[in-house]
Amino acid sequence: MPRLAAFLLALAALGAAPLVARADPPAAKPDDATAPRTRAEAVEQATGQASGQKTAPVDPLLEEATGLSGYVMFRESGAPGLVLGVVHNGEGTVLGYGETAPDSKKTPDGRSLFRLNSITKAFAGEVLGSLAADGTLRLTATLQHYAGGVHVPTYTGRPITLLDLATYSAALPREMGDIPKDAWARGWPSRADRWKWLPTYELPWTPGTVASYSNIGFDFLTDAMATAAGKPYATLLADRVTHRLGMTDTTLTPDADQCARLMTGTGLGGNGPCADATATEGSGGLYSTGDDMLIWLRHNLEDDTPALALSHAIYRQRQAMPAAIGFDEAGQMGGLGLGWVMVPASGATPMLLAKSGGGVGFMSYIAFAPGRDVGAFVVVNRADFGMFASLIHGVNGMIASLATR
């Protein structure tokens, strides 16, 4: 899409600037050596940490920047296993470290399944951008419009909009309440449960003013998108993002083959069941693999679509809000896109669009530098917020080392 067209599209969605156009990747370089030529290869051979999927040929810079850094992140995480994916100048690699489960002696690879947790929200943001781009809905439409007669609370007459939901600024709480003892974390609340609860909730401030992290808000968002399009959200996600891109293992409803490849979660939340997570389809229910996430990372870096122009645009600026609560894991949040958190450039690290996730035995993080052709994601099968900062620091540092221009 021409830059002017992208600008006008973003302007129509409340004035955020589009990303700069990306240059075509350089021609691939041959890589036919079998002996270790980098520290990354040496670490891999010396430790037995086998890599997962690698696109071939691999840029030597990419190899050098990832292997050792990934191993250090793995050792510092204390997790049984780690999956790391990096894209640089159109080339990508997926590396696996450790084990898919404690004592399994099976190294994770590009097909190992894991939980994305809250990275799910960035997928919802892209679907929303797609629906807004083709006119199915407007970002400024109210949630009440799609509520089917259920009362949606307001604050001094100001209603909740879809944009409020997608930018964590709808004045809704992080969670609906304590999870029932007979439910699991990604199977509650159901659509019926949350719509029964919503009319009873009193908004604490005006929607669109304060950014405060909310899981439940994204589940209301996907409910509204399904109503607007007349299709289940899972169908919208597949048609507009995952299946269209060939992401066959990114799903809310894993089958038996996919469940057999699910890494075992440890730490906070334990090892949840491999089960239907449609109840939290907008907030945290997605499963995926390293191979699939590499496809999606490339898509976000390289594709020039109206949906991405809208989902990457920044609609809430930190300095324009009285408070911003729960967004600074990757560095101080500077603004909010549709599901994405924008982290301003700092020192050698370029501006990033990022999203983190955690729970049910997994921690995950994805970040990319718009216009720099570099991005990375990491997943570990251990939920521990104390070690999460070192993972994020490792990924951001890796991006900084590959985005020096």
C-alpha positions in Angstrom: 0.0 0.0 0.0 1.4 3.4 -0.8 2.5 5.4 2.2 0.0 8.2 1.6 -2.8 5.7 1.5 -1.7 4.1 4.7 -1.5 7.5 6.3 -5.0 8.4 5.3 -6.3 5.0 6.5 -4.7 5.5 9.9 -5.9 9.1 10.0 -9.4 7.8 9.6 -8.9 5.6 12.6 -8.1 8.6 14.9 -5.0 10.0 13.5 -2.1 7.6 14.2 0.8 7.7 11.8 1.5 4.6 9.6 4.7 2.6 9.6 7.3 3.4 7.1 7.6 1.3 4.0 9.9 -1.7 4.2 12.7 -2.4 1.7 12.9 -5.7 0.0 15.2 -8.2 1.8 18.7 -8.6 0.4 19.5 -11.7 -1.7 20.2 -14.8 0.4 23.8 -15.8 1.0 24.9 -19.4 0.6 25.8 -21.3 3.8 27.1 -24.7 3.0 29.7 -25.1 5.7 29.2 -28.0 8.2 31.8 -27.2 10.8 30.8 -24.7 13.5 31.8 -21.2 12.4 30.2 -19.1 15.1 29.9 -19.0 18.9 26.2 -20.0 18.5 27.1 -23.2 16.6 29.9 -24.0 19.1 27.5 -23.6 22.1 24.9 -25.8 20.3 27.4 -28.6 19.6 29.0 -28.4 23.0 25.8 -28.4 25.0 23.6 -30.6 22.9 21.0 -27.9 22.6 19.7 -28.8 19.2 18.1 -26.1 17.1 14.6 -26.2 15.8 13.4 -25.1 12.4 15.9 -22.8 10.5 15.1 -21.2 7.2 17.9 -22.0 4.8 20.2 -20.4 4.0 20.7 -18.5 7.3 22.3 -15.1 7.5 25.6 -15.5 9.4 24.8 -12.3 11.3 21.5 -13.9 12.4 23.2 -17.0 13.5 25.8 -15.1 15.5 23.3 -12.9 17.2 20.9 -15.6 18.2 22.5 -18.9 19.3 24.6 -17.8 22.3 22.0 -15.2 23.4 19.3 -17.8 23.3 21.3 -20.2 25.4 22.0 -17.5 28.0 18.3 -16.6 28.1 17.5 -20.3 28.5 20.0 -20.8 31.4 18.8 -17.7 33.2 15.1 -18.6 32.9 15.3 -21.8 34.9 12.7 -23.2 32.6 12.7 -26.8 31.3 12.7 -25.5 27.7 12.8 -22.4 25.6 11.8 -21.6 22.0 13.4 -18.5 20.3 12.5 -17.1 16.9 14.2 -14.2 15.2 13.7 -12.5 11.8 16.3 -10.2 10.3 16.3 -8.8 6.8 13.7 -11.3 5.6 15.5 -14.4 6.9 14.5 -16.2 10.1 15.4 -18.9 12.4 13.7 -20.9 15.2 15.9 -22.3 18.0 15.0 -24.7 20.8 16.8 -25.2 24.1 16.3 -27.6 26.9 13.4 -30.0 27.1 9.7 -29.9 26.1 8.9 -31.4 29.5 11.1 -32.1 32.6 13.2 -35.2 32.1 11.7 -35.8 28.6 15.2 -35.4 26.9 13.3 -34.0 23.9 14.5 -30.6 22.7 11.7 -28.3 21.6 11.7 -27.4 17.9 9.6 -25.3 15.4 6.6 -27.6 15.7 6.5 -27.8 19.5 3.2 -26.4 20.7 3.0 -23.8 23.4 0.5 -21.3 24.9 0.7 -17.7 23.7 -1.3 -16.3 26.6 -1.7 -12.6 26.2 0.0 -12.3 22.8 -3.4 -13.5 21.8 -4.5 -9.9 22.2 -2.3 -8.7 19.3 -4.0 -11.2 17.0 -7.3 -9.8 18.1 -6.0 -6.3 17.2 -5.1 -7.4 13.7 -8.6 -9.0 13.2 -10.1 -5.7 14.4 -8.0 -3.7 12.0 -9.1 -6.0 9.2 -12.8 -5.6 10.0 -12.3 -1.8 10.2 -10.4 -1.6 7.0 -13.1 -3.3 5.0 -16.0 -1.4 6.6 -17.5 -4.3 8.6 -17.3 -2.1 11.7 -15.8 1.2 12.9 -13.3 1.5 15.7 -15.4 4.2 17.3 -18.5 2.0 17.3 -19.8 1.4 20.8 -19.8 -2.0 22.6 -23.5 -1.3 23.3 -24.2 -1.5 19.6 -23.2 -5.2 19.6 -24.5 -6.1 23.0 -27.8 -7.7 21.8 -29.9 -5.7 24.3 -27.7 -6.3 27.3 -26.9 -3.0 29.1 -23.3 -1.9 28.9 -22.3 0.5 31.6 -21.2 4.1 30.8 -19.5 6.8 32.8 -21.3 10.2 32.9 -22.8 9.2 29.5 -19.6 8.2 27.8 -19.9 4.7 26.3 -17.3 2.1 25.8 -16.1 1.9 22.2 -14.3 -1.0 20.4 -11.2 1.3 20.3 -11.3 1.6 24.1 -11.4 -2.2 24.4 -8.5 -2.7 22.0 -6.3 -0.1 23.7 -6.8 -1.2 27.3 -8.7 2.0 28.0 -12.3 0.8 28.5 -12.3 1.3 32.3 -12.8 -2.5 32.8 -10.9 -4.5 35.4 -8.1 -6.9 34.6 -10.3 -9.9 35.4 -14.0 -10.4 36.0 -13.3 -11.9 39.4 -11.8 -15.0 41.0 -11.9 -18.1 38.8 -14.2 -20.8 40.1 -12.4 -23.9 41.6 -13.9 -26.2 38.9 -12.7 -24.0 36.0 -9.4 -23.7 34.3 -7.6 -20.5 33.5 -8.3 -20.4 29.7 -11.8 -21.9 29.9 -13.4 -19.2 32.0 -15.3 -16.9 31.9 -17.7 -18.1 29.2 -19.4 -15.6 26.9 -22.6 -16.1 28.9 -20.8 -15.5 32.2 -19.2 -12.3 31.2 -22.3 -10.8 29.6 -24.3 -11.6 32.7 -21.6 -9.9 34.8 -21.2 -6.7 32.6 -24.4 -4.9 33.5 -23.5 -5.2 37.2 -20.2 -3.5 36.9 -19.8 0.2 37.7 -17.1 2.0 35.6 -14.5 3.8 37.9 -13.6 6.4 35.3 -14.3 7.7 31.8 -13.6 5.2 29.1 -10.8 6.3 26.8 -8.9 8.3 29.4 -6.9 5.9 31.6 -5.0 2.9 30.3 -5.3 0.0 32.7 -4.5 -3.6 31.6 -7.6 -5.7 31.1 -8.0 -9.3 30.0 -11.8 -9.3 30.1 -12.0 -6.3 27.8 -10.5 -8.3 24.9 -13.0 -11.1 25.3 -15.8 -8.5 25.0 -14.0 -7.2 21.9 -14.0 -10.5 20.1 -17.6 -11.0 21.1 -18.4 -7.7 19.4 -16.4 -8.6 16.3 -18.2 -11.9 15.9 -21.6 -10.1 16.2 -20.5 -7.4 13.7 -19.3 -10.0 11.1 -22.0 -12.6 11.7 -19.3 -15.3 12.2 -17.6 -16.9 15.2 -14.4 -15.1 16.1 -12.4 -18.2 15.5 -13.5 -18.2 11.9 -12.6 -14.6 11.5 -9.2 -15.2 12.9 -8.6 -18.1 10.6 -9.9 -16.4 7.5 -8.2 -13.1 8.0 -4.9 -14.1 9.7 -3.9 -17.6 10.6 -5.1 -19.8 7.8 -4.5 -17.1 5.2 -0.9 -17.0 6.3 -0.5 -20.8 6.6 -0.3 -20.8 10.4 -1.9 -24.3 10.7 -0.9 -24.8 14.4 -2.2 -21.5 15.7 -5.5 -22.4 17.2 -8.0 -22.1 20.1 -9.0 -25.8 19.8 -6.0 -28.0 19.4 -6.5 -31.5 18.0 -4.9 -34.7 19.3 -1.8 -34.4 17.1 -1.3 -30.8 18.4 -1.9 -31.8 22.0 0.8 -34.5 21.6 3.3 -31.7 20.8 2.3 -29.4 23.6 5.2 -28.5 25.9 4.6 -29.2 29.6 4.0 -26.0 31.5 5.6 -25.5 34.9 5.6 -22.8 37.6 2.7 -20.4 38.2 -0.6 -22.0 37.1 1.0 -25.4 36.6 0.4 -27.6 33.6 -3.1 -26.8 32.4 -5.1 -29.2 30.2 -4.7 -29.2 26.4 -8.3 -28.1 25.8 -10.7 -25.8 24.0 -9.8 -22.2 25.0 -12.6 -20.4 23.0 -13.8 -18.8 26.3 -10.7 -16.6 26.3 -10.3 -16.3 22.5 -9.5 -12.6 22.7 -7.5 -12.4 25.9 -5.2 -15.4 26.1 -6.5 -18.7 24.7 -4.3 -19.2 21.6 -1.8 -22.0 21.1 0.9 -21.8 18.6 4.4 -23.0 17.5 7.7 -21.5 16.7 7.3 -22.1 13.0 3.9 -20.3 13.0 5.1 -17.4 15.1 8.0 -16.9 12.7 5.4 -16.6 9.8 3.4 -14.0 11.8 6.5 -12.1 12.8 7.6 -11.8 9.2 4.0 -10.8 8.3 4.1 -7.9 10.8 7.5 -6.8 9.5 7.1 -7.2 5.8 3.4 -7.1 4.7 1.8 -3.8 3.8 -1.9 -4.2 4.4 -4.7 -1.9 5.7 -5.2 -4.3 8.7 -1.6 -3.9 9.8 -1.6 -0.2 9.2 -4.5 0.1 11.6 -3.3 -2.4 14.2 0.2 -1.0 14.4 -1.0 2.7 14.6 -0.8 4.3 18.1 -4.1 5.6 19.4 -3.4 6.3 23.1 -0.3 8.3 24.0 1.0 7.8 27.5 1.7 11.5 28.1 -2.0 12.3 27.2 -3.4 10.0 29.9 -3.6 10.7 33.6 -2.4 7.1 34.3 -1.1 4.0 32.5 -1.2 0.9 34.7 0.3 -2.5 33.9 2.3 -2.0 30.7 6.0 -1.5 31.5 7.4 -5.0 31.3 9.3 -4.3 28.0 10.4 -0.8 29.0 8.3 2.2 29.7 5.2 2.1 27.4 4.9 5.2 25.2 1.6 4.4 23.5 -0.9 1.8 22.7 -2.0 0.3 19.3 -4.7 -2.4 18.8 -3.4 -4.9 21.3 0.2 -3.8 20.8 2.3 -1.8 23.3 4.7 0.7 21.8 8.0 1.1 23.6 9.9 4.3 22.5 13.5 4.2 21.3 16.0 4.3 24.1 19.8 4.3 23.6 20.7 1.7 21.0 17.3 0.1 21.1 14.9 1.3 18.4 11.2 1.9 18.9 9.4 -1.4 19.4 5.9 -2.8 19.1 5.7 -5.5 21.8 3.4 -7.8 23.6 4.0 -10.2 26.6 2.1 -13.0 28.0 2.1 -15.3 31.0 0.2 -18.0 32.8 -0.7 -21.7 32.9 2.9 -22.7 33.0 4.3 -20.5 30.2 5.8 -17.0 29.6 6.0 -15.4 26.2 7.2 -12.2 24.6 7.3 -10.8 21.1 8.7 -7.5 19.8 9.7 -6.0 16.5 11.2 -2.8 15.2 8.9 -1.3 12.5 10.9 -0.2 9.5 14.1 -2.0 10.7 13.3 -5.5 9.4 14.1 -7.2 12.7 12.0 -8.8 15.4 12.0 -11.7 17.8 9.9 -13.8 20.1 10.6 -16.1 23.0 8.5 -18.7 24.9 9.5 -20.7 28.0 7.5 -23.4 29.7 7.9 -21.9 33.1 5.6 -19.2 34.5 7.7 -17.1 36.8 7.4 -13.3 36.7 10.6 -12.9 38.7 12.8 -14.2 35.8 10.7 -12.6 33.0 12.6 -9.3 32.9 15.8 -11.1 31.9 14.0 -12.7 28.9 12.6 -9.4 27.7 16.0 -7.8 28.2 17.6 -10.5 26.1 15.1 -10.2 23.2 15.3 -6.4 23.2 19.1 -6.5 23.3 19.1 -8.9 20.4 16.9 -6.6 18.4 19.2 -3.7 19.2 22.2 -5.6 18.0 20.6 -6.3 14.6 19.0 -2.8 14.1 21.9 -0.5 14.2 21.0 1.8 11.3 
